[in-house]
Amino acid sequence: MYKGLAITVIIPCLNEEEAIEQVLRAIPEFVDEVIVVDNDSTDKTAEVAGRLGAKVIGEKIRGYGRAYKRGFANATGDLIITLDGDHSYPVTGISYLLEAFLHLEVDFLNASRFPVRDRHAMSAKHMFGNLILSMGMSLLYFRWVRDSQSGMWVFRRSILQDMNLIADGMAFSEEIKIEAIRNSRIRFGEISIVYSSRMGETKLNPWRDGFANLWFLVKKRFSR
């Protein structure tokens, strides 16, 4: 527990055997529950995670959003922290994020990867794509969000009941932030983190996923 709050960390994984051990070994001792959602990996991700004490849950239908929704359904903590299994997000910075979350008195805290301090962590193409998506989201939803695509968040599990999360793919990352900023009862905040180069093979298709996410922003904004 952290200052009287039970903490759940959720990590969606697709073939992250190379990095997941380092990620799990760096999880702080005060974390009460670590859930690794194995999104139909073909390597030993689930085996390694289970050996290191994580609660491994399978999601056979691949998709970033599918994996997270499966993890949320099994979480028990008061606060949920998310990160990727590729060691790109700062696991050792979890206590820093929790302190910021409590200090800012928010319900949802987005960990922005910008400014990117490690020049090897993100290509110029990816930085440009992220800028376009973040600007699009900010303009469509009338709230400045520096990093609409970040996969590291801290939020109260109780706010999930007030969210309508439908995206099964990469658009889930922006959708959960949209649901947070749209709801006047949810206090939204954002803070910068140190983002690093990922380990293993990237699963992101920048053009396909970029255009799909941009279309999702527009579709969700004007849908009933």
Number of C-alpha atoms within 10 A of each C-alpha: 15 14 9 7 14 16 24 26 23 27 26 29 27 23 22 26 22 18 18 25 18 14 21 20 13 15 16 13 9 14 18 15 19 24 23 27 31 27 24 18 18 12 13 15 25 27 13 18 25 15 11 13 13 20 17 21 18 17 20 13 11 16 20 21 21 21 27 24 19 19 26 17 9 14 18 14 21 15 21 22 23 24 23 23 28 26 23 20 24 20 19 12 14 22 14 11 23 19 13 17 23 12 9 15 13 17 20 24 26 25 27 22 25 17 13 16 13 11 11 12 17 17 10 11 11 14 16 12 18 20 17 15 24 20 18 18 26 17 12 16 16 11 14 16 24 23 25 27 24 21 23 24 23 26 23 19 19 13 15 15 8 12 16 11 15 14 19 17 17 19 23 23 21 24 24 21 22 24 17 23 20 16 13 9 11 17 16 22 19 21 17 15 20 17 23 19 14 17 15 14 10 11 8 10 8 13 12 9 14 19 13 14 23 18 14 16 20 14 11 13 13 8 6 5
